[in-house]
Amino acid sequence: MPHNIDILLATFNGGKHLREQLDSILRQEYRQWRLIIRDDGSSDDSLAIINEYLTLYPERIILLDNEGRNLGVVGNFSLLLEYSKADYIMFSDQDDIWLPHKISATFEKLIEMENRFGSDVPLLVYTNQTVVDENGSDVLADSVWEYQQLDTRNATKINRLLLQNIPTGCTIMINRALRDMASPIPADATMHDWWLALVAAAFGKSDYVAESTMLYRQHGRNVCGAEEWSLLKHCISFLSPQPRREIVVRRERLLSSFRRQASVFVQRYGKQLSGKDREMIHIFATLDGFGKFQQKYYILKYRFFYSNGPVTFAMILFRW
């Protein structure tokens, strides 16, 4: 069966919800796709489930040999991305549920963008999600963006992306031009989707589909969860000594990862970046080397803000 879209699925001990995810992909209205899977050394029944579906749908599913290597989430998706040679690529987590129109709605938007900007421009489309409980039965929020009170208008500008990624990997579709420019994804990338969003922001275009195209299953094993945001909860956390210390430690660890990603980004693309972007990303990568007040100066100058305004205000006010 001819296809022009590759769906990349990285699995690791995801057997509990894997069948439901695979079935939701198989129910897609758009049919010109194939599914490429790489398991990262699961110890549960993930591989048995994958091989069962591979037997049933050999024309649609490819299972890559993991060669006994455990690469982690970023490495797993990076290898899948290098393997794919399709014109358009999507990414799938192992525990979500795709709505039947997911591929068609995302693909329609990407084709619209290619008609505007050209297929040689790196392009990325992401979509909204419905947040559900672990069983996938109770809806926690119709929109993950509203659930987390995120502003998508400026979310894919480089200065925002250095600090926070909004295009979630399981909602993304990219074109071949972005794949060629972003691959391979470096080990120091915070996440594969974040790296792709940065490359698209620096050298291409990003856009989104406002409607939900999938059910995002919220549970304790998510690599990146969709936590509900509330101003009161964050204020209490910052003002309470013990939780605040925990938040500061966690934030410093995360910021260290973000800065490493920015540093690697400049190293790889420095000669291709505009002077303004190169300087801004370098400042972000080395921000911890400046004094407290100089840090805040650069944060305000370059608008290193979260896509949630009150959170940005709290971070600057209490401690960056």
C-alpha positions, -999 to 999 in steps of 0.1 A, spaced: 0 0 0 15 34 -10 22 58 19 36 92 23 34 95 61 55 76 86 43 74 122 72 68 146 63 49 178 89 45 206 79 19 232 93 9 266 72 -11 290 40 3 277 20 -29 273 -8 -18 296 -22 7 271 -4 -2 239 -32 -21 222 -56 8 226 -31 31 210 -24 8 181 -61 3 175 -67 40 174 -40 45 148 -54 17 127 -88 35 128 -75 66 112 -96 81 84 -65 89 64 -50 56 52 -17 64 34 6 58 63 29 32 78 39 27 115 76 23 124 82 10 159 113 6 180 112 -10 214 138 2 238 143 -31 257 109 -36 274 106 -62 301 68 -64 299 46 -77 271 51 -47 248 71 -67 222 46 -96 222 18 -71 215 38 -54 188 47 -88 171 10 -97 172 0 -66 153 30 -70 130 17 -104 120 -18 -90 114 -7 -59 95 27 -66 79 20 -41 51 15 -13 76 39 -20 105 77 -21 107 96 -32 138 132 -21 140 158 -43 156 170 -26 188 203 -45 187 201 -49 225 205 -11 231 186 10 255 187 45 241 162 64 262 133 84 248 153 110 229 177 84 214 149 61 205 130 87 186 162 100 170 170 66 156 134 62 143 137 97 127 169 88 109 153 56 96 123 73 81 126 87 46 89 97 42 78 131 30 58 136 63 65 123 97 44 120 129 53 108 164 33 86 187 35 78 224 26 44 236 -3 52 259 -25 78 242 -56 74 220 -57 90 186 -91 104 174 -100 92 139 -94 126 123 -59 131 138 -38 124 107 -62 141 83 -66 173 103 -28 176 109 -19 167 73 -44 193 59 -27 220 79 8 210 69 -2 209 32 -17 244 36 16 256 50 36 240 22 14 257 -3 22 290 14 59 286 22 72 258 0 81 222 7 118 231 11 111 251 42 112 232 75 76 230 88 60 217 119 23 214 129 10 205 164 -25 201 177 -45 204 209 -53 174 231 -81 163 254 -68 153 289 -82 121 303 -76 99 333 -55 68 333 -84 46 322 -91 69 293 -128 72 304 -131 104 323 -123 137 306 -102 160 328 -101 188 303 -113 193 267 -82 213 259 -47 208 274 -38 244 266 -67 257 287 -60 231 314 -25 245 317 -35 281 308 -11 283 280 -8 311 255 -2 295 220 2 329 202 39 332 209 47 297 220 68 288 190 91 319 191 127 310 199 129 330 231 98 312 245 109 278 232 143 281 250 124 279 283 92 259 275 80 236 248 43 237 238 43 215 206 39 181 222 56 152 203 25 130 201 6 158 183 33 168 159 37 163 121 68 176 103 79 177 67 110 161 51 128 194 51 126 197 89 136 161 94 167 165 72 177 197 91 170 185 127 183 149 124 201 134 142 187 147 175 216 152 199 218 133 232 217 167 250 184 176 236 159 179 264 133 161 243 130 152 206 99 173 201 115 203 217 145 200 194 123 199 164 103 229 175 135 249 180 148 240 145 114 250 130 115 283 149 150 292 138 148 281 102 112 274 92 76 278 103 53 263 129 15 264 132 -12 245 151 -46 229 149 -68 243 177 -91 213 179 -82 183 199 -70 153 178 -62 128 206 -68 118 242 -38 124 264 -38 99 292 -26 115 324 -9 92 349 21 89 371 43 73 344 41 101 318 75 113 307 61 148 306 27 152 323 -1 177 317 -4 192 351 -34 215 358 -22 250 365 -37 273 391 -23 306 404 -33 299 440 -14 266 440 18 281 426 17 310 451 13 286 480 42 265 467 65 295 464 56 309 498 59 276 516 95 271 526 98 233 521 78 230 488 96 261 476 130 246 481 119 215 462 106 236 434 139 256 432 159 224 431 137 209 404 137 241 384 175 244 385 178 208 373 154 215 344 170 248 336 204 231 334 189 207 308 174 236 289 208 254 289 226 223 276 202 220 248 206 257 239 244 253 240 243 223 216 219 241 194 244 270 190 272 246 184 254 228 156 237 258 139 257 288 149 269 296 114 234 294 100 216 314 127 211 351 124 234 372 145 205 382 168 193 347 174 228 334 179 235 360 206 202 354 223 206 316 224 242 319 236 230 343 264 204 318 275 228 289 274 253 308 297 227 325 319 238 308 351 272 325 347 258 359 353 248 376 386 213 377 398 204 411 386 221 407 352 202 374 348 169 393 353 181 420 329 186 394 301 154 376 310 135 409 304 156 420 274 151 388 255 117 379 270 127 345 282 92 339 294 69 309 299 38 307 279 19 313 311 23 349 322 17 346 359 42 317 361 68 339 345 60 367 369 64 344 399 97 330 387 112 364 382 98 378 414 107 349 438 139 336 422 149 327 387 
